[in-house]
Amino acid sequence: MAKIFIGALNIFSVLALVIFLKKCSDGERNQLRLESYCFRSGKIKRAHRFLFLTDVHEKEFGEKNEELLRRIRALRPDFILLGGDLVVCHKRRSERDRVRKSVRLLRALGREFPVYLALGNHEERLFEKAGWRGRYFRAEYPRKEHAKSREKAALFERGLGAVRLLDKETVLPEGGLSDLSLSGVSLPMEYYRPLPFRKKKPLSPAELRRAAGFPEDGAKGRYHIFLLHTPLYDEEAVRSGADLVLSGHLHGGTIRLPLIGGVMTPQYRLFVKKVSGLFPIRGGNLVISRGIGTHTVNIRLNNPPELSLITLLPEREEERGNGETAL
Ligand SMILES: [Fe+2]
């Protein structure tokens, strides 16, 4: 009898803990935090201030994202960079794919700000499932078309009309007088294959430079920002000429433990060291955002959604970003 009682008590305790953690996670997923980063460079002639959002995954803050938009307006960015994975697109079960909120966000942001976007693996997969290979991709995809994905891909593509999709081109985000240049690369799915069991597909700095449309003569002395959804190719990106690489994809490790860091990425990699924050690399810098939304494993613990505010200043002494600030 006592054993049954202790067993029931254990089951009840575990259930209570799971419910408690689920409640904490649900609350945290709605608590958008601002991370501020500041970089100085001799290439920068005047101050710039912009926002980086990634891995939105159809998450909204407030009705039609009014809360997110209000906070973005309050920060008065010069422009906005989107790091991909706005949508949710599963490997199978196209009926569960979602794009509508992303389209609404693209249009709302595009109405008020210059917005630049590089695609993430979820958008790549959406277009792949729609059978649109060759439209944005440099790889062959043998999978057959899915009518539902085609509809959703078409809707998302219409949303892209509100922003500037970066693919095989380098742009000057503030016009011809800008001391910045900006590239983005939309990598085919083969560069996102799960890593616990397979090596990452090699991608040389020269290939990356071509895929991102870097000019042959580099960025002509401009400070070069590179939108690269997955941080797995961070070194290659810096060696290809980037001063600042902006990534996401790893969702901050889902659950963050003190002293240990992120527990698991959406790709089911455990205890990956570089899942969020600032990482100096070979004279350049990598910022990995925790992202804004979730998918499939809808959990965030000690890992709140992130809006990244990046300030670039003319050179003086090196100044690094610091911790979180509640908005
Ligand atoms: Fe991703």
Boltz pocket constraint, residues with backbone or C-beta under 6 A from the ligand:
constraints:
  - pocket:
      binder: B
      contacts: [[A, 55], [A, 85], [A, 120], [A, 121], [A, 122], [A, 229], [A, 248], [A, 249], [A, 250]]
      max_distance: 6.0
